């Protein structure tokens, strides 16, 4: 994987009531004379006091150059040394236009979900056309997000502005500049906005919903500023810049149709959008969301004439630009006519009702003599069938899954369990472990077995060194086994195993002569087990098989937090499988098998003086712990 990601340098202040910090932000830039550029409804929202020396509230959609010239006259006459814009995308755009022409710093206070405040992009109209340029100097120096200001936004404008923000994220997902950073930001932006807009429609004063929407708009704006836009934005610029249609409303109407146009050419992006929307088909789900929220769905209702459609198509295809599907004027005309009438995108054919097949398979297990086996297998069938239909599983995907499981099984042997590794990395092992351990709450928490346990390790006497001279920081382990009342359990069988200093287990090393860093001890009369080994380190799980390939393909790391394994058995007691994790070790919060439990993170402390057994060793560590096991 290789990509280039250029992050914007703007400072962001986010919260409720943050407009009260505007004066501090102006002073932080070393300025003291502010011209406020605001929409009329926000003309008095700046709270700058004597710092404000001028105000311009004649902002207009699409940032007409003529309006910018008027504002420049006010700016120069006031001798302002800083620009603060408060309002939607039009106010932000005018602030950008003034800043890039004068070199003055610009603080943007957005009150809608336009997102342009975090981009180095400026779109301007002049002579009936719209041009767009990008320059790092265009991006505001500071962005102040005040959730309270967005609560004033009417529901209708909240919907269209929010969908406008979603459009930035959607196009970022299939942009040629897309990368893992923008992909994750875009998916989160869509998820937050799509979840927040219905809540805002139900209660415009819901600040939690407003916070989610504003956060989503911020993330979508980052996508807009770092990934190139495609057909959707070109169409909207043509419709707005040349035909004067309202900006956010145009984005709202066009988005589902642009998505449908590109869907077949960008299936991965559409799957991510559908997942973020919680739907099967992204274009139809977007259209349905807009319609459900009362948003506009027709260009005709926005004032476009049918006779203008060919001209819009020509304007949108006059120059080549990146887009997943080749763009031609006839295809764009077809898209525009669907958006003109407000028809719902066709979407995929409906999934046939296959419940009859599921019930037939379930019934075939009705005669199973073991009730538990019957329950497990029939429940598995139902969930597998739901997975297939919910995800519209294609034959190629099914075959890949079969091949994946086949390769997983082929790698299993006496010294490697790839299926256990798969279970571990999917969190299934930890889930089974937690369910089992939760039934004995007074005992030491259990942990996953892992794929490298080997039955019948060599029996060692108390105080043995199971590292057998391998390099690493010497570790003295002193643990005790007691029952839930604290009574020592003598004669317990304690199996221990761990990786070496390089992160490998002995079974992974073909040149290793016999077992090492694994042993079996028996607890003494005090329930104690003591031995030497080396300090465990973090290590990667094997990446040469299907599980490693799965982690790489999904962007997950393959590392386990440093730990020692223990398996404790005693007559009359439940077996305990657990691990001790090194406090302060790497990956404690992101262990790739989800095996870390807070109670099992312990201090592997530096040793003081001579070791308990008098061994001559320097720089040693020690760990002590008491394991509590439950009666069977």
PyMOL commands that set and color helices and strands:
alter all, ss='L'
color gray80, all
select helices_A, chain A and resi 18-28+40-42+49-51+65-78+89-102+116-118+136-138+147-150+155-173+180-202+207-226+231-243+247-265+267-277+282-292+300-302+306-316+329-341+355-364+371-390+395-410+418-425+428-437+506-508+546-553+598-600
alter helices_A, ss='H'
color red, helices_A
select strands_A, chain A and resi 11-15+34-38+52-56+82-87+105-110+121-126+129-134+142-146+474-483+493-497+518-522+528-534+539-540+559-560+563-569+576-582+601-602+605-606+621-629
alter strands_A, ss='S'
color yellow, strands_A
deselect
rebuild
show_as cartoon
